[in-house]
Amino acid sequence: MQINLTNLGKRYNYEWIFRNLTYTFEPGSSYAILGHNGSGKSTLLTVVAGYNLHSEGTITYTSGSKIIEQDKVYQQLSLTAPYLELVEEFTLAEMLNFHTRFKPLRHNLSQVQLIDRMGLQRARNKYVKDFSSGMKQRLKLGLAIYSDTPLLLLDEPTTNLDQEGISWYQEHVTQHNESRLIIVGSNIAHEYSFCQHHLHITDFHPTARK
């Protein structure tokens, strides 16, 4: 998938978060959206995902030469972020059953294999509400990374992870970056160290000097 942003802008009430953003995310590449806390990284990710409407400009999604309609983009992406909730009334096995109805897993991976790769074998029949914060984050990441989607969006992906969890993330995201566009919103180097391109969101603040 390729994503073209043209003069994109987002504001809340009278405050512009970013403006005049023209940029192209190329397929098969990885990008980091960088900036301090509150600079608009998460806002841009949610706009790209279609979860948040932009205020001006255009976004165009294409696959090959075919334009993807905006109301179909959600079928092509996986997103994980600290503000996204899991269905905590499900067990882990039920959560995977529910998720894979909408997003199949990459390389025909089975649900049991995914549980193994997430290191959550002992939690298969445990309710998600009883998971630790680190286990929940690993589950979010596993569902996103291993879903068979051409677009992977990761917002602050190592939130609540210890060093072992961070190493797990780094290993698995780099193993599954082929043939997909990856965009990471972060200001922590170990979260985006694999990214080939950097987009500084503060360059598109209305007060930024050109």
mmCIF file of the C-alpha atoms, coordinates in Angstrom:
data_MODEL
# 
_entry.id   MODEL 
# 
loop_
_atom_site.group_PDB 
_atom_site.id 
_atom_site.type_symbol 
_atom_site.label_atom_id 
_atom_site.label_alt_id 
_atom_site.label_comp_id 
_atom_site.label_asym_id 
_atom_site.label_entity_id 
_atom_site.label_seq_id 
_atom_site.pdbx_PDB_ins_code 
_atom_site.Cartn_x 
_atom_site.Cartn_y 
_atom_site.Cartn_z 
_atom_site.occupancy 
_atom_site.B_iso_or_equiv 
_atom_site.pdbx_formal_charge 
_atom_site.auth_seq_id 
_atom_site.auth_comp_id 
_atom_site.auth_asym_id 
_atom_site.auth_atom_id 
_atom_site.pdbx_PDB_model_num 
ATOM 1   C CA . MET A 1 1   ? 0.000   0.000   0.000  1.00 0.00 ? 1   MET A CA 1 
ATOM 2   C CA . GLN A 1 2   ? 1.093   3.559   -0.777 1.00 0.00 ? 2   GLN A CA 1 
ATOM 3   C CA . ILE A 1 3   ? -0.289  6.553   1.103  1.00 0.00 ? 3   ILE A CA 1 
ATOM 4   C CA . ASN A 1 4   ? -0.125  10.093  -0.284 1.00 0.00 ? 4   ASN A CA 1 
ATOM 5   C CA . LEU A 1 5   ? -0.781  13.029  2.032  1.00 0.00 ? 5   LEU A CA 1 
ATOM 6   C CA . THR A 1 6   ? -1.411  16.341  0.276  1.00 0.00 ? 6   THR A CA 1 
ATOM 7   C CA . ASN A 1 7   ? -1.569  19.613  2.250  1.00 0.00 ? 7   ASN A CA 1 
ATOM 8   C CA . LEU A 1 8   ? -2.934  17.640  5.178  1.00 0.00 ? 8   LEU A CA 1 
ATOM 9   C CA . GLY A 1 9   ? -4.015  19.473  8.286  1.00 0.00 ? 9   GLY A CA 1 
ATOM 10  C CA . LYS A 1 10  ? -5.738  18.655  11.568 1.00 0.00 ? 10  LYS A CA 1 
ATOM 11  C CA . ARG A 1 11  ? -7.092  21.027  14.149 1.00 0.00 ? 11  ARG A CA 1 
ATOM 12  C CA . TYR A 1 12  ? -9.055  20.766  17.373 1.00 0.00 ? 12  TYR A CA 1 
ATOM 13  C CA . ASN A 1 13  ? -11.323 23.767  17.877 1.00 0.00 ? 13  ASN A CA 1 
ATOM 14  C CA . TYR A 1 14  ? -9.079  26.668  16.789 1.00 0.00 ? 14  TYR A CA 1 
ATOM 15  C CA . GLU A 1 15  ? -5.718  25.010  17.392 1.00 0.00 ? 15  GLU A CA 1 
ATOM 16  C CA . TRP A 1 16  ? -3.860  23.429  14.480 1.00 0.00 ? 16  TRP A CA 1 
ATOM 17  C CA . ILE A 1 17  ? -2.006  20.233  15.426 1.00 0.00 ? 17  ILE A CA 1 
ATOM 18  C CA . PHE A 1 18  ? -0.252  20.070  12.064 1.00 0.00 ? 18  PHE A CA 1 
ATOM 19  C CA . ARG A 1 19  ? -0.775  21.753  8.720  1.00 0.00 ? 19  ARG A CA 1 
ATOM 20  C CA . ASN A 1 20  ? 0.494   21.762  5.114  1.00 0.00 ? 20  ASN A CA 1 
ATOM 21  C CA . LEU A 1 21  ? 1.775   18.203  5.442  1.00 0.00 ? 21  LEU A CA 1 
ATOM 22  C CA . THR A 1 22  ? 2.598   16.741  2.049  1.00 0.00 ? 22  THR A CA 1 
ATOM 23  C CA . TYR A 1 23  ? 4.314   13.375  2.180  1.00 0.00 ? 23  TYR A CA 1 
ATOM 24  C CA . THR A 1 24  ? 4.337   9.929   0.562  1.00 0.00 ? 24  THR A CA 1 
ATOM 25  C CA . PHE A 1 25  ? 4.591   6.657   2.469  1.00 0.00 ? 25  PHE A CA 1 
ATOM 26  C CA . GLU A 1 26  ? 5.935   4.080   0.041  1.00 0.00 ? 26  GLU A CA 1 
ATOM 27  C CA . PRO A 1 27  ? 4.997   0.370   0.123  1.00 0.00 ? 27  PRO A CA 1 
ATOM 28  C CA . GLY A 1 28  ? 7.548   -2.005  1.591  1.00 0.00 ? 28  GLY A CA 1 
ATOM 29  C CA . SER A 1 29  ? 9.179   0.755   3.649  1.00 0.00 ? 29  SER A CA 1 
ATOM 30  C CA . SER A 1 30  ? 9.193   1.658   7.333  1.00 0.00 ? 30  SER A CA 1 
ATOM 31  C CA . TYR A 1 31  ? 8.714   5.157   8.727  1.00 0.00 ? 31  TYR A CA 1 
ATOM 32  C CA . ALA A 1 32  ? 9.022   6.766   12.141 1.00 0.00 ? 32  ALA A CA 1 
ATOM 33  C CA . ILE A 1 33  ? 6.865   9.763   13.042 1.00 0.00 ? 33  ILE A CA 1 
ATOM 34  C CA . LEU A 1 34  ? 8.986   11.645  15.566 1.00 0.00 ? 34  LEU A CA 1 
ATOM 35  C CA . GLY A 1 35  ? 8.238   14.450  17.998 1.00 0.00 ? 35  GLY A CA 1 
ATOM 36  C CA . HIS A 1 36  ? 7.941   15.298  21.663 1.00 0.00 ? 36  HIS A CA 1 
ATOM 37  C CA . ASN A 1 37  ? 4.945   14.248  23.756 1.00 0.00 ? 37  ASN A CA 1 
ATOM 38  C CA . GLY A 1 38  ? 1.845   16.094  22.623 1.00 0.00 ? 38  GLY A CA 1 
ATOM 39  C CA . SER A 1 39  ? 3.344   17.086  19.276 1.00 0.00 ? 39  SER A CA 1 
ATOM 40  C CA . GLY A 1 40  ? 0.740   15.250  17.179 1.00 0.00 ? 40  GLY A CA 1 
ATOM 41  C CA . LYS A 1 41  ? 2.314   11.857  16.443 1.00 0.00 ? 41  LYS A CA 1 
ATOM 42  C CA . SER A 1 42  ? -0.718  9.887   17.632 1.00 0.00 ? 42  SER A CA 1 
ATOM 43  C CA . THR A 1 43  ? -3.089  12.297  15.916 1.00 0.00 ? 43  THR A CA 1 
ATOM 44  C CA . LEU A 1 44  ? -1.368  11.786  12.564 1.00 0.00 ? 44  LEU A CA 1 
ATOM 45  C CA . LEU A 1 45  ? -1.424  7.996   12.999 1.00 0.00 ? 45  LEU A CA 1 
ATOM 46  C CA . THR A 1 46  ? -5.155  7.985   13.763 1.00 0.00 ? 46  THR A CA 1 
ATOM 47  C CA . VAL A 1 47  ? -5.812  10.249  10.775 1.00 0.00 ? 47  VAL A CA 1 
ATOM 48  C CA . VAL A 1 48  ? -3.835  7.908   8.499  1.00 0.00 ? 48  VAL A CA 1 
ATOM 49  C CA . ALA A 1 49  ? -5.782  4.971   9.957  1.00 0.00 ? 49  ALA A CA 1 
ATOM 50  C CA . GLY A 1 50  ? -9.096  6.695   9.241  1.00 0.00 ? 50  GLY A CA 1 
ATOM 51  C CA . TYR A 1 51  ? -10.028 6.676   12.931 1.00 0.00 ? 51  TYR A CA 1 
ATOM 52  C CA . ASN A 1 52  ? -9.798  10.465  13.042 1.00 0.00 ? 52  ASN A CA 1 
ATOM 53  C CA . LEU A 1 53  ? -10.921 12.868  10.329 1.00 0.00 ? 53  LEU A CA 1 
ATOM 54  C CA . HIS A 1 54  ? -8.498  15.425  8.957  1.00 0.00 ? 54  HIS A CA 1 
ATOM 55  C CA . SER A 1 55  ? -9.519  19.064  8.786  1.00 0.00 ? 55  SER A CA 1 
ATOM 56  C CA . GLU A 1 56  ? -8.045  19.957  5.413  1.00 0.00 ? 56  GLU A CA 1 
ATOM 57  C CA . GLY A 1 57  ? -6.103  18.387  2.566  1.00 0.00 ? 57  GLY A CA 1 
ATOM 58  C CA . THR A 1 58  ? -6.398  14.890  1.134  1.00 0.00 ? 58  THR A CA 1 
ATOM 59  C CA . ILE A 1 59  ? -5.230  11.346  1.804  1.00 0.00 ? 59  ILE A CA 1 
ATOM 60  C CA . THR A 1 60  ? -5.010  8.854   -1.050 1.00 0.00 ? 60  THR A CA 1 
ATOM 61  C CA . TYR A 1 61  ? -4.473  5.125   -0.537 1.00 0.00 ? 61  TYR A CA 1 
ATOM 62  C CA . THR A 1 62  ? -3.388  2.977   -3.447 1.00 0.00 ? 62  THR A CA 1 
ATOM 63  C CA . SER A 1 63  ? -2.503  -0.649  -3.992 1.00 0.00 ? 63  SER A CA 1 
ATOM 64  C CA . GLY A 1 64  ? -0.594  -0.965  -7.244 1.00 0.00 ? 64  GLY A CA 1 
ATOM 65  C CA . SER A 1 65  ? -2.544  1.299   -9.569 1.00 0.00 ? 65  SER A CA 1 
ATOM 66  C CA . LYS A 1 66  ? -5.843  0.790   -7.755 1.00 0.00 ? 66  LYS A CA 1 
ATOM 67  C CA . ILE A 1 67  ? -7.221  3.423   -5.392 1.00 0.00 ? 67  ILE A CA 1 
ATOM 68  C CA . ILE A 1 68  ? -8.548  2.058   -2.093 1.00 0.00 ? 68  ILE A CA 1 
ATOM 69  C CA . GLU A 1 69  ? -11.725 3.780   -0.937 1.00 0.00 ? 69  GLU A CA 1 
ATOM 70  C CA . GLN A 1 70  ? -11.386 5.368   2.490  1.00 0.00 ? 70  GLN A CA 1 
ATOM 71  C CA . ASP A 1 71  ? -14.245 3.349   3.954  1.00 0.00 ? 71  ASP A CA 1 
ATOM 72  C CA . LYS A 1 72  ? -12.376 0.153   2.990  1.00 0.00 ? 72  LYS A CA 1 
ATOM 73  C CA . VAL A 1 73  ? -8.962  1.131   4.358  1.00 0.00 ? 73  VAL A CA 1 
ATOM 74  C CA . TYR A 1 74  ? -9.635  -0.412  7.785  1.00 0.00 ? 74  TYR A CA 1 
ATOM 75  C CA . GLN A 1 75  ? -9.595  -3.837  6.134  1.00 0.00 ? 75  GLN A CA 1 
ATOM 76  C CA . GLN A 1 76  ? -6.008  -3.228  5.011  1.00 0.00 ? 76  GLN A CA 1 
ATOM 77  C CA . LEU A 1 77  ? -4.431  -2.084  8.282  1.00 0.00 ? 77  LEU A CA 1 
ATOM 78  C CA . SER A 1 78  ? -3.496  -3.158  11.781 1.00 0.00 ? 78  SER A CA 1 
ATOM 79  C CA . LEU A 1 79  ? -3.109  -0.591  14.537 1.00 0.00 ? 79  LEU A CA 1 
ATOM 80  C CA . THR A 1 80  ? -1.905  -0.856  18.101 1.00 0.00 ? 80  THR A CA 1 
ATOM 81  C CA . ALA A 1 81  ? -1.758  1.994   20.594 1.00 0.00 ? 81  ALA A CA 1 
ATOM 82  C CA . PRO A 1 82  ? -1.936  2.510   24.375 1.00 0.00 ? 82  PRO A CA 1 
ATOM 83  C CA . TYR A 1 83  ? -5.393  4.095   24.065 1.00 0.00 ? 83  TYR A CA 1 
ATOM 84  C CA . LEU A 1 84  ? -6.930  1.116   22.219 1.00 0.00 ? 84  LEU A CA 1 
ATOM 85  C CA . GLU A 1 85  ? -8.784  -1.350  24.424 1.00 0.00 ? 85  GLU A CA 1 
ATOM 86  C CA . LEU A 1 86  ? -8.986  -5.130  24.257 1.00 0.00 ? 86  LEU A CA 1 
ATOM 87  C CA . VAL A 1 87  ? -12.187 -7.083  24.885 1.00 0.00 ? 87  VAL A CA 1 
ATOM 88  C CA . GLU A 1 88  ? -11.351 -7.963  28.471 1.00 0.00 ? 88  GLU A CA 1 
ATOM 89  C CA . GLU A 1 89  ? -14.344 -10.280 28.963 1.00 0.00 ? 89  GLU A CA 1 
ATOM 90  C CA . PHE A 1 90  ? -12.757 -12.738 26.514 1.00 0.00 ? 90  PHE A CA 1 
ATOM 91  C CA . THR A 1 91  ? -10.181 -15.360 27.325 1.00 0.00 ? 91  THR A CA 1 
ATOM 92  C CA . LEU A 1 92  ? -7.044  -15.233 25.212 1.00 0.00 ? 92  LEU A CA 1 
ATOM 93  C CA . ALA A 1 93  ? -8.341  -18.080 23.010 1.00 0.00 ? 93  ALA A CA 1 
ATOM 94  C CA . GLU A 1 94  ? -11.694 -16.298 22.570 1.00 0.00 ? 94  GLU A CA 1 
ATOM 95  C CA . MET A 1 95  ? -9.906  -13.036 21.753 1.00 0.00 ? 95  MET A CA 1 
ATOM 96  C CA . LEU A 1 96  ? -7.962  -14.711 18.953 1.00 0.00 ? 96  LEU A CA 1 
ATOM 97  C CA . ASN A 1 97  ? -11.107 -16.407 17.616 1.00 0.00 ? 97  ASN A CA 1 
ATOM 98  C CA . PHE A 1 98  ? -12.852 -13.034 17.513 1.00 0.00 ? 98  PHE A CA 1 
ATOM 99  C CA . HIS A 1 99  ? -9.935  -11.159 15.963 1.00 0.00 ? 99  HIS A CA 1 
ATOM 100 C CA . THR A 1 100 ? -9.232  -13.675 13.192 1.00 0.00 ? 100 THR A CA 1 
ATOM 101 C CA . ARG A 1 101 ? -12.832 -13.498 11.975 1.00 0.00 ? 101 ARG A CA 1 
ATOM 102 C CA . PHE A 1 102 ? -11.959 -10.046 10.686 1.00 0.00 ? 102 PHE A CA 1 
ATOM 103 C CA . LYS A 1 103 ? -8.199  -10.205 10.155 1.00 0.00 ? 103 LYS A CA 1 
ATOM 104 C CA . PRO A 1 104 ? -6.572  -13.510 9.157  1.00 0.00 ? 104 PRO A CA 1 
ATOM 105 C CA . LEU A 1 105 ? -3.034  -14.191 10.332 1.00 0.00 ? 105 LEU A CA 1 
ATOM 106 C CA . ARG A 1 106 ? 0.064   -13.891 8.157  1.00 0.00 ? 106 ARG A CA 1 
ATOM 107 C CA . HIS A 1 107 ? 1.557   -16.963 6.495  1.00 0.00 ? 107 HIS A CA 1 
ATOM 108 C CA . ASN A 1 108 ? -1.425  -19.123 7.545  1.00 0.00 ? 108 ASN A CA 1 
ATOM 109 C CA . LEU A 1 109 ? -0.225  -19.044 11.146 1.00 0.00 ? 109 LEU A CA 1 
ATOM 110 C CA . SER A 1 110 ? -2.538  -20.915 13.497 1.00 0.00 ? 110 SER A CA 1 
ATOM 111 C CA . GLN A 1 111 ? -3.931  -19.376 16.672 1.00 0.00 ? 111 GLN A CA 1 
ATOM 112 C CA . VAL A 1 112 ? -1.964  -21.869 18.751 1.00 0.00 ? 112 VAL A CA 1 
ATOM 113 C CA . GLN A 1 113 ? 1.230   -20.890 16.954 1.00 0.00 ? 113 GLN A CA 1 
ATOM 114 C CA . LEU A 1 114 ? 0.509   -17.202 17.589 1.00 0.00 ? 114 LEU A CA 1 
ATOM 115 C CA . ILE A 1 115 ? -0.005  -17.875 21.296 1.00 0.00 ? 115 ILE A CA 1 
ATOM 116 C CA . ASP A 1 116 ? 3.369   -19.620 21.330 1.00 0.00 ? 116 ASP A CA 1 
ATOM 117 C CA . ARG A 1 117 ? 5.073   -16.737 19.516 1.00 0.00 ? 117 ARG A CA 1 
ATOM 118 C CA . MET A 1 118 ? 3.613   -14.236 21.978 1.00 0.00 ? 118 MET A CA 1 
ATOM 119 C CA . GLY A 1 119 ? 4.907   -16.346 24.864 1.00 0.00 ? 119 GLY A CA 1 
ATOM 120 C CA . LEU A 1 120 ? 1.421   -16.589 26.364 1.00 0.00 ? 120 LEU A CA 1 
ATOM 121 C CA . GLN A 1 121 ? 0.993   -20.364 26.404 1.00 0.00 ? 121 GLN A CA 1 
ATOM 122 C CA . ARG A 1 122 ? -0.001  -20.471 30.070 1.00 0.00 ? 122 ARG A CA 1 
ATOM 123 C CA . ALA A 1 123 ? -2.629  -17.774 29.564 1.00 0.00 ? 123 ALA A CA 1 
ATOM 124 C CA . ARG A 1 124 ? -4.620  -19.493 26.809 1.00 0.00 ? 124 ARG A CA 1 
ATOM 125 C CA . ASN A 1 125 ? -7.742  -19.851 28.952 1.00 0.00 ? 125 ASN A CA 1 
ATOM 126 C CA . LYS A 1 126 ? -7.132  -16.806 31.127 1.00 0.00 ? 126 LYS A CA 1 
ATOM 127 C CA . TYR A 1 127 ? -9.429  -13.803 30.881 1.00 0.00 ? 127 TYR A CA 1 
ATOM 128 C CA . VAL A 1 128 ? -7.787  -10.785 29.276 1.00 0.00 ? 128 VAL A CA 1 
ATOM 129 C CA . LYS A 1 129 ? -8.975  -8.617  32.192 1.00 0.00 ? 129 LYS A CA 1 
ATOM 130 C CA . ASP A 1 130 ? -6.654  -10.650 34.426 1.00 0.00 ? 130 ASP A CA 1 
ATOM 131 C CA . PHE A 1 131 ? -3.583  -10.055 32.238 1.00 0.00 ? 131 PHE A CA 1 
ATOM 132 C CA . SER A 1 132 ? -0.807  -7.811  33.464 1.00 0.00 ? 132 SER A CA 1 
ATOM 133 C CA . SER A 1 133 ? -0.284  -4.550  31.564 1.00 0.00 ? 133 SER A CA 1 
ATOM 134 C CA . GLY A 1 134 ? 2.750   -6.088  29.863 1.00 0.00 ? 134 GLY A CA 1 
ATOM 135 C CA . MET A 1 135 ? 0.803   -9.161  28.759 1.00 0.00 ? 135 MET A CA 1 
ATOM 136 C CA . LYS A 1 136 ? -1.943  -6.960  27.333 1.00 0.00 ? 136 LYS A CA 1 
ATOM 137 C CA . GLN A 1 137 ? 0.588   -4.949  25.368 1.00 0.00 ? 137 GLN A CA 1 
ATOM 138 C CA . ARG A 1 138 ? 2.237   -8.082  24.022 1.00 0.00 ? 138 ARG A CA 1 
ATOM 139 C CA . LEU A 1 139 ? -1.207  -9.331  22.955 1.00 0.00 ? 139 LEU A CA 1 
ATOM 140 C CA . LYS A 1 140 ? -1.963  -6.046  21.182 1.00 0.00 ? 140 LYS A CA 1 
ATOM 141 C CA . LEU A 1 141 ? 1.357   -6.179  19.388 1.00 0.00 ? 141 LEU A CA 1 
ATOM 142 C CA . GLY A 1 142 ? 0.975   -9.838  18.457 1.00 0.00 ? 142 GLY A CA 1 
ATOM 143 C CA . LEU A 1 143 ? -2.458  -9.233  16.939 1.00 0.00 ? 143 LEU A CA 1 
ATOM 144 C CA . ALA A 1 144 ? -1.179  -6.245  14.954 1.00 0.00 ? 144 ALA A CA 1 
ATOM 145 C CA . ILE A 1 145 ? 2.157   -7.636  13.772 1.00 0.00 ? 145 ILE A CA 1 
ATOM 146 C CA . TYR A 1 146 ? 0.792   -11.036 12.798 1.00 0.00 ? 146 TYR A CA 1 
ATOM 147 C CA . SER A 1 147 ? -2.389  -9.872  11.066 1.00 0.00 ? 147 SER A CA 1 
ATOM 148 C CA . ASP A 1 148 ? -2.200  -10.283 7.310  1.00 0.00 ? 148 ASP A CA 1 
ATOM 149 C CA . THR A 1 149 ? -2.408  -6.580  6.444  1.00 0.00 ? 149 THR A CA 1 
ATOM 150 C CA . PRO A 1 150 ? -0.257  -4.471  4.099  1.00 0.00 ? 150 PRO A CA 1 
ATOM 151 C CA . LEU A 1 151 ? -0.278  -1.521  6.531  1.00 0.00 ? 151 LEU A CA 1 
ATOM 152 C CA . LEU A 1 152 ? 0.981   -1.761  10.126 1.00 0.00 ? 152 LEU A CA 1 
ATOM 153 C CA . LEU A 1 153 ? 0.613   1.269   12.415 1.00 0.00 ? 153 LEU A CA 1 
ATOM 154 C CA . LEU A 1 154 ? 2.378   1.235   15.788 1.00 0.00 ? 154 LEU A CA 1 
ATOM 155 C CA . ASP A 1 155 ? 1.876   4.012   18.324 1.00 0.00 ? 155 ASP A CA 1 
ATOM 156 C CA . GLU A 1 156 ? 4.291   3.903   21.296 1.00 0.00 ? 156 GLU A CA 1 
ATOM 157 C CA . PRO A 1 157 ? 4.578   0.129   20.821 1.00 0.00 ? 157 PRO A CA 1 
ATOM 158 C CA . THR A 1 158 ? 6.681   -0.736  23.887 1.00 0.00 ? 158 THR A CA 1 
ATOM 159 C CA . THR A 1 159 ? 4.434   0.966   26.447 1.00 0.00 ? 159 THR A CA 1 
ATOM 160 C CA . ASN A 1 160 ? 4.226   -1.254  29.568 1.00 0.00 ? 160 ASN A CA 1 
ATOM 161 C CA . LEU A 1 161 ? 6.867   -3.683  28.289 1.00 0.00 ? 161 LEU A CA 1 
ATOM 162 C CA . ASP A 1 162 ? 9.928   -4.679  30.306 1.00 0.00 ? 162 ASP A CA 1 
ATOM 163 C CA . GLN A 1 163 ? 13.306  -5.266  28.649 1.00 0.00 ? 163 GLN A CA 1 
ATOM 164 C CA . GLU A 1 164 ? 12.365  -8.820  27.693 1.00 0.00 ? 164 GLU A CA 1 
ATOM 165 C CA . GLY A 1 165 ? 9.172   -7.535  26.103 1.00 0.00 ? 165 GLY A CA 1 
ATOM 166 C CA . ILE A 1 166 ? 11.043  -4.798  24.252 1.00 0.00 ? 166 ILE A CA 1 
ATOM 167 C CA . SER A 1 167 ? 13.449  -7.377  22.828 1.00 0.00 ? 167 SER A CA 1 
ATOM 168 C CA . TRP A 1 168 ? 10.463  -9.516  21.814 1.00 0.00 ? 168 TRP A CA 1 
ATOM 169 C CA . TYR A 1 169 ? 8.917   -6.561  19.978 1.00 0.00 ? 169 TYR A CA 1 
ATOM 170 C CA . GLN A 1 170 ? 12.134  -5.705  18.168 1.00 0.00 ? 170 GLN A CA 1 
ATOM 171 C CA . GLU A 1 171 ? 12.613  -9.300  17.037 1.00 0.00 ? 171 GLU A CA 1 
ATOM 172 C CA . HIS A 1 172 ? 9.081   -9.883  15.799 1.00 0.00 ? 172 HIS A CA 1 
ATOM 173 C CA . VAL A 1 173 ? 8.447   -6.555  14.100 1.00 0.00 ? 173 VAL A CA 1 
ATOM 174 C CA . THR A 1 174 ? 11.656  -6.848  12.077 1.00 0.00 ? 174 THR A CA 1 
ATOM 175 C CA . GLN A 1 175 ? 10.828  -10.436 11.108 1.00 0.00 ? 175 GLN A CA 1 
ATOM 176 C CA . HIS A 1 176 ? 7.482   -9.325  9.682  1.00 0.00 ? 176 HIS A CA 1 
ATOM 177 C CA . ASN A 1 177 ? 8.242   -6.115  7.816  1.00 0.00 ? 177 ASN A CA 1 
ATOM 178 C CA . GLU A 1 178 ? 8.497   -7.634  4.350  1.00 0.00 ? 178 GLU A CA 1 
ATOM 179 C CA . SER A 1 179 ? 5.972   -6.530  1.730  1.00 0.00 ? 179 SER A CA 1 
ATOM 180 C CA . ARG A 1 180 ? 4.199   -4.110  4.054  1.00 0.00 ? 180 ARG A CA 1 
ATOM 181 C CA . LEU A 1 181 ? 4.231   -0.453  4.971  1.00 0.00 ? 181 LEU A CA 1 
ATOM 182 C CA . ILE A 1 182 ? 5.063   0.184   8.634  1.00 0.00 ? 182 ILE A CA 1 
ATOM 183 C CA . ILE A 1 183 ? 4.594   3.531   10.390 1.00 0.00 ? 183 ILE A CA 1 
ATOM 184 C CA . VAL A 1 184 ? 5.712   3.977   14.011 1.00 0.00 ? 184 VAL A CA 1 
ATOM 185 C CA . GLY A 1 185 ? 4.785   6.951   16.196 1.00 0.00 ? 185 GLY A CA 1 
ATOM 186 C CA . SER A 1 186 ? 7.443   7.331   18.873 1.00 0.00 ? 186 SER A CA 1 
ATOM 187 C CA . ASN A 1 187 ? 10.124  9.411   20.551 1.00 0.00 ? 187 ASN A CA 1 
ATOM 188 C CA . ILE A 1 188 ? 11.993  6.376   21.939 1.00 0.00 ? 188 ILE A CA 1 
ATOM 189 C CA . ALA A 1 189 ? 14.827  5.132   19.743 1.00 0.00 ? 189 ALA A CA 1 
ATOM 190 C CA . HIS A 1 190 ? 14.439  1.404   20.427 1.00 0.00 ? 190 HIS A CA 1 
ATOM 191 C CA . GLU A 1 191 ? 10.856  1.519   19.114 1.00 0.00 ? 191 GLU A CA 1 
ATOM 192 C CA . TYR A 1 192 ? 11.793  2.775   15.649 1.00 0.00 ? 192 TYR A CA 1 
ATOM 193 C CA . SER A 1 193 ? 15.437  1.743   15.242 1.00 0.00 ? 193 SER A CA 1 
ATOM 194 C CA . PHE A 1 194 ? 14.530  -0.433  12.228 1.00 0.00 ? 194 PHE A CA 1 
ATOM 195 C CA . CYS A 1 195 ? 12.756  2.391   10.381 1.00 0.00 ? 195 CYS A CA 1 
ATOM 196 C CA . GLN A 1 196 ? 14.367  3.615   7.178  1.00 0.00 ? 196 GLN A CA 1 
ATOM 197 C CA . HIS A 1 197 ? 12.717  7.047   7.086  1.00 0.00 ? 197 HIS A CA 1 
ATOM 198 C CA . HIS A 1 198 ? 11.939  9.708   9.689  1.00 0.00 ? 198 HIS A CA 1 
ATOM 199 C CA . LEU A 1 199 ? 9.129   12.261  9.557  1.00 0.00 ? 199 LEU A CA 1 
ATOM 200 C CA . HIS A 1 200 ? 9.372   15.045  12.174 1.00 0.00 ? 200 HIS A CA 1 
ATOM 201 C CA . ILE A 1 201 ? 5.803   16.127  12.898 1.00 0.00 ? 201 ILE A CA 1 
ATOM 202 C CA . THR A 1 202 ? 7.002   19.407  14.426 1.00 0.00 ? 202 THR A CA 1 
ATOM 203 C CA . ASP A 1 203 ? 8.159   20.473  10.963 1.00 0.00 ? 203 ASP A CA 1 
ATOM 204 C CA . PHE A 1 204 ? 4.470   20.827  10.135 1.00 0.00 ? 204 PHE A CA 1 
ATOM 205 C CA . HIS A 1 205 ? 3.354   22.788  13.175 1.00 0.00 ? 205 HIS A CA 1 
ATOM 206 C CA . PRO A 1 206 ? 1.910   26.158  12.122 1.00 0.00 ? 206 PRO A CA 1 
ATOM 207 C CA . THR A 1 207 ? 4.591   27.906  14.208 1.00 0.00 ? 207 THR A CA 1 
ATOM 208 C CA . ALA A 1 208 ? 7.483   25.968  12.635 1.00 0.00 ? 208 ALA A CA 1 
ATOM 209 C CA . ARG A 1 209 ? 10.003  28.070  10.794 1.00 0.00 ? 209 ARG A CA 1 
ATOM 210 C CA . LYS A 1 210 ? 10.322  27.220  7.110  1.00 0.00 ? 210 LYS A CA 1 
# 
